[in-house]
């Protein structure tokens, strides 16, 4: 009996030692560096690092916006940050003069919460109220990194949304050649909201197809009903269901549920994930996880226990994945006096 206790004790010590070694190895697998983008802001202004992306020349950029109150309304508040090994450079995002004049004339609100393409082209929405009809006009423009106007689209007109529907929210994704996938939320206030999806041809400025979206599809980015999901393989929506308690991969065109995982977006503070290399990379409070296609479990790649990203109001605003060995996360604290906007780089020691 005494020998048995001794054996058990040794096994427990070995197991504990293995766990600690494994956790340490996991935490030390990646070399972490960070850069903070500092801006001197005025009262009621905040700056936010938004999307981080690689262009087709493998240059790393982030989109930063200077926000006053709840809406952007000044065309000189958008910046592109180019990250370098020894620092970063920042320049004002150029907007075509004609569009800039229109934004200024109508004091239009600007939104940049839309994916940036690999070529660096940027989708941007601006909205303003028509004084004569009291209806909102919503335009999407696609501009080059140098500010050249590539497309101007009236989604409300293309999707044949009635003029009286003013509370309409959109997210637009680069799809196939000359086409974009669009997610639409019509807030009906006291009635049941309407969720739609469709594909447009932005070169011909016309609708290809549209459909209604069910509450069970992966339509939402997080527990907020005004954040819309990412796409994968140009075939699927990858995001949360309306309840926010399941991570769902569903068909873009038919809405068929391909895969779902029990995962609570609010509890885990999940707002950042990305499809890359036939997998979904998800940032949770305690780490970065990889969900392989057609599997029902996630592998933990990066340990974020006690990391800045998991403390206070800090959160991962965006994740950019090159591969399992190179991952970038933009971190933000919307309530920080220092207005922390940090790019974290995780590179594997190979």
N, C-alpha and C positions, 0 to 999 in steps of 0.2 A: 504493500500500500504506500509505503514511504517512497519507494522507487517510482511508483506511478505518479505521485504528487510532484516529485522532482522532474520527471519527464514532462509533465504538463506545464510546470513552471518554466522549463527551458523553452518549450514550444511557444508559450505566450511571449517570452522575451524575444525569441527569434521573429515571431509574427509582428510584434510591435516594432522591432528594429527594422523589419522589411517595410512596414507601412510608412515609418518616418523617412526611410531612405527613398521610398517611392515618391512620397510627397515632395521631399527636397529635390529629388531629380526632376520631378515635374515642374517645380517652381523655378529651377535653375536651368532648364532646358533652353529657355529663350533669354537672349540678352536684351534688356529693355533700355531704351533711351527715350527722352522726351524733349519737346520744344514747346514753348509757350508763346503765343502770338499776343503781344501787348498793344493795346490801343488806348489812348487817352480819350475818355468819353465825357460828354456833357451830361447835365442833369436829365433824368428820364430816358437816357439812351443806354442801350446795352449792345455789346457785340457778341455774336455767336458764330462759332465754326460750324458749318453745316456739313455738306458732303465732301468726302475726300475721294479722289479718283486718280487713276493712272491714265494718261493719254496714250495714243498709239505710238508715241516715241518713248514710252516708259518713264515719263516725267510725272512726279507726284504733285498734285494740286489740292487745295481746299477752297471751298466757297465760303466767304465770310460776309455777314451782313450786319450793318449798323441799324439797330431797331429802336424806334421811338414809340413807346406805348405798345399797343398790340399789333399794329400794322406798319408795314414799310410804306412810305409815301414819298421818298426822295430818291431820285435816280443816282445821286452821288454817294449812296450808302452801300453799294455792292462792291465787293473786292474779290480778286483772285489771289490766293497765296501760292507761290511756287516754293516747295520745300527742297532744300539742298542739304548736302551732308554737313555743311558748316553754318547753316542758318536758313533764312527764308527771305524772299522778296515779295513785296505786296504792291499791287496796282489796282486802280479803280477799274471795275468791269465796264467796258464801253457799251453803251446802248445806242442804236441808230438814232440820229438826230430827229428824224420824223417821229419816231416812237417816243423819244425823250420829250419832245414838245407836246405831244398828246398827253403824256403822263402829267406834265407840269400844268397844262391847261385845265385838266379836269381833276387835278389833285388825286390821281389814281392810286390805289393801293397795289403793292407789288408782292408777289409770292415767288419764291425760288425753291420751294419744296418739291422739286421734280428731278428725276435722275439726269445726270450729265452723261453724255455718250462718250465712248472711248476716244473719239476724235477731239473731245473737249467742247463740242457744241453744247449749248445750254438751253434748256426749255425754261421759259419764264412766263408767268401769268400776270396780267395787270387788269384791274377792274375799276370801273367808275359808274356812277349813277347818271343816267340820262335825265337832265333837268325837265325836259318836255314831257316824257312819258313816265318818269319816276321809276323806270326799270333799270336794272344793272346790266351793263355790258361787260362781257368777259372775253378777253382775247389771250390766246397763247401765241408767243413768238419763239422762234428757234433762231438763236444768234450764234455766230462763231466766237471763239475766244478773243478775236480782234474787234468784235462788235458789229460785224456785218449781218444784216437781216437776211435770214435764209427762208423763213416761212412766217406767215401770220394767219392764224386760224380762229374763227368764231365757233367754238364748240357748241354753244347753245343753239346756234342756227343749224349746224351740221346734224346734231342729234334731235332736232325738232322739239326742243324743250319750250313750252309755252312762255310767252313774255312775262306773264304774271308770277312765274316761279323765280323769285329773286335769291332765295337761300340755296344756292347750288354750289357744290364743292367738287373739284376735279383733281385728278393726278394723271399725268401723262407719261408713258414709258416708250422709249425707243423700241420698235418691234422689228419687222423685217424691212427690206429696202423700201424707202420712201413711205413707210407706214408706221403708225404709232398705236399702241394699245392704251385705251383711256378708261379710267375708273370714275364713276360719277355718283354723287350722293345728293339727292334732293331732300332737303329738310322740310318736312310738311308740318312742322310745329305741332299742332294738336292732333294730327292724323299720323298714320303709319308712314315712316320714311320710305323713300324709294331708292334702291341701289341698282346701278346699271353698269354694264361693261360693254365695250365695243372696240372696233378697229377702224381707223380712218386712214385714208391716203392723203398725206399732207402736201404732196406734189400736185395732185389733182383737186385738193380741197373738197373731198367728198367722203361720205360714209361707206365703209365696206360691209360691216354688219354690227348689230347691237342686240343686247338681251338683258333681261332682269337677273339680278343676283340674289341667291337665297342667303339666309342668316347663317347657314352652316359652312359656307365656303371660306377659303382663306383670303378674305377681302381686306382685312384690317391689319395695320402694322402693329398696333398695340391695343391697350384697353381704351384708348381714345377713339371715338367713333368718327373722328375727323382726320385720322392718319391712315393712309391706305398702303396696302402691302407691296411687296416686291414681286418681280416675275422671275421665272426660271425656265430655261431652255426655249423661250419664246412659245411655250405651250401651257404653262401653269402659273397660277397665282400662289405664292407662298407667304402665308401670314396667319392671322388669328381669325377665328369665327367671331360673330357679333358679341357673344357672351364673354369672349376673351379668355376662355378656359381651355381651349384646344388650339394647338398649332396645326394648321391644315394646309395640305397641298391639293389644289383642285384645278380642274381643267379651265383654261381661259375661255374656250368657246362653248363647251357643253356644261360646265359647272360640276362635273363628276368629281367626287371625292376620291383622290388617289391614295392619300395617306393622312392620318391624323395622330397627334401625340398629345397626351395629357400634360398641359403646361399652362400655368397661370401667368398671363402677361403682367398683371398688376403686382402680384405677389413677388415675382422675380424681377420687376422693374425692367422689362424687356422692351426696348424701342429700337434696337440695332441688330440687324442680321443681314446676311448677304448670300446669294447663290453663287457658287464658284466651283469649278472642277467636279461637277456632278455631286455636290454636297451643299448643305445649308450650314453656314457658320453663324452661331447665335451667341450674343454677349448676355450672360446672366450676371446676377450680383456677385457670384463667387468665382466666375471664370468664363473663358471662351470655350464653347462646345462645338463639336462637329457632328451633324446629323447626316449620315450617308443615305444616299437615295435608296428607297425601299427597305430601310431598316427602322426598327421601332425603339432604338436606344441611341443615346448621344455619348460621344467620347469627349472627355475633357482634355483640351490641348494646353490651355494656359490657366494657371491658378491665379485668381484675383482676390483671394482671401486677404483682408486687411490692406487692400490696394486703395489708392486715392479714388478710383472709379466707384468703389462701393461705399464710400463714406459720405455722411451728410446728405446734401441734395445733389451731389455729383452724379453724373450718369454718362453712359457711352452714347454720344450723339450719332456716331456712324462707325461702321467697320468696313475696311477695305482689305481684301484678301488677295495676295499674289499666289500663294500656295501655303501648305502647312508650315513651311519654314519662314514665311515672311508675312506678317499681319500688322495692320495699322488701325488704331482706334482713336477717334477724336473724342476728347472728354470735355464736358461743359458743366459749369455750376451757375445756373441762372440767378441764384440769389447771393453770389459771392461779391463782397466789396472789392475784391481784386479782379473780378470779372475774368476768372480763369478760363482760358480756352486753350487746351493742350492737345498736341498730337503725340500719342504714344506709339513707339515703334517696337515691335517684338520680332526679333530675328533669332532663328535657331542656331545653336553652336554645332555646326556639322563639320 
